[in-house]
Amino acid sequence: MLFDFRPKVAIHCWGGLGSQLYAWALRLDLESTYPSRKFFFVTHEAGVTRRYSELSLFFPASTNVVPDYSDSLFPSDIRPVSLDLKNKIRSLITRMLYKCKFLVDGDCADPVRQLKGWSFQIRGHYSYRKISSKAISSILETLIAHEPIIKSNGAIPVALHYRLGDLQILTEKRPLDLQRIIHTLGKIPNIGQSPIHLYSDSLAVAQSLFNDAGFSYSDTSESSLISTLLELAGSSVFIGSNSKISVWSVIFKSHSNIDSISFLPIEVKHHSIANIGESLQITYY
């Protein structure tokens, strides 16, 4: 095509690394389906706590960061009337743009096929769609190349990921009940013979909780976020929590045909089923 007047497509994403990986996977599948279209990321810092763009590490030239985080939002009972009116108008315009496919709903059944020649934005969480094997391979290879892991003693025997972070201060969502994790650990044969490799976004809090519960653990404080994900994916036994990092760990395990056993909370089953299907190697608790 000599002159391509189709707009570049912005892939918006919110959240941490796990959420951003879904946006990355969508971009790869879009580029494979529409090789002549141009795509770029728009990562938002907004959230209960500030979110940082991990995608900027890999796509510095095609990632725009929106500094929309604020810790001083208007409470609903004192929100200015003018702001409410603006939001209503904005909402009406947004619905019209979705209807005409200028904006694409990233959480529909197949957002890749929903893209039109005039579409210029995709918004969503992207975690309900089937990701191509090619996209998973590409992401995994890029992560390993960025932060290779060499373990002289082979795979980590038992790895546990406990999502805490902003869940500790949210009212609508809470951290997974510790007793559910402890009960799940009790199902693992010989669990007391080696320390658990404990990972968390609030590591000191998690260590204190498991100390009180009588479990020993290995120090993982030097593991970066990316190396944490790769170490979880390479473990022999994995216990995850209500986190997309936990889901991606299992996606990578399944894709790499790693012989392992994984435990995931029932709350994230719909995310893992979308890409793994029913698996005898995963137990939901």
ZIQUI-V887413 format. One record per backbone hydrogen bond with DSSP energy under -1.0 kcal/mol. NH is the residue of the N-H (numbers start at 1). CO is the residue of the C=O. If there is no record, write none. Layout:
[[NH,CO] [NH,CO]]
//
This chain:
[[9,38] [10,120] [11,40] [12,122] [13,42] [20,16] [21,17] [23,19] [24,20] [25,21] [26,22] [27,23] [28,24] [29,25] [30,26] [31,27] [32,28] [33,29] [34,30] [37,34] [40,9] [41,62] [42,11] [43,64] [44,13] [45,66] [51,45] [54,52] [57,54] [58,55] [59,55] [62,59] [64,41] [66,43] [68,66] [78,75] [84,80] [85,81] [86,82] [87,83] [88,84] [89,85] [90,86] [91,87] [92,88] [93,89] [94,90] [95,91] [96,92] [97,93] [98,94] [99,95] [100,96] [101,98] [102,97] [103,97] [104,121] [106,123] [108,105] [120,102] [121,102] [122,10] [123,104] [136,132] [137,133] [138,134] [139,135] [140,136] [141,137] [142,138] [143,139] [144,140] [145,141] [146,142] [147,143] [154,151] [159,237] [160,197] [161,239] [162,199] [167,164] [168,165] [169,166] [170,166] [180,177] [181,177] [182,178] [183,179] [184,180] [185,181] [186,182] [187,184] [188,185] [191,188] [193,190] [196,216] [197,158] [198,196] [199,160] [206,202] [207,203] [208,204] [209,205] [210,206] [211,207] [212,208] [213,209] [214,211] [215,210] [218,196] [223,220] [228,224] [229,225] [230,226] [231,227] [232,228] [233,229] [234,230] [235,232] [236,156] [237,157] [238,261] [239,159] [240,263] [243,241] [247,243] [248,244] [249,245] [250,246] [251,247] [252,248] [253,249] [254,250] [255,251] [256,252] [258,253] [260,258] [261,236] [262,281] [263,238] [264,283] [268,265] [269,266] [272,268] [273,269] [274,270] [276,272] [282,279] [283,262] [285,264]]
//
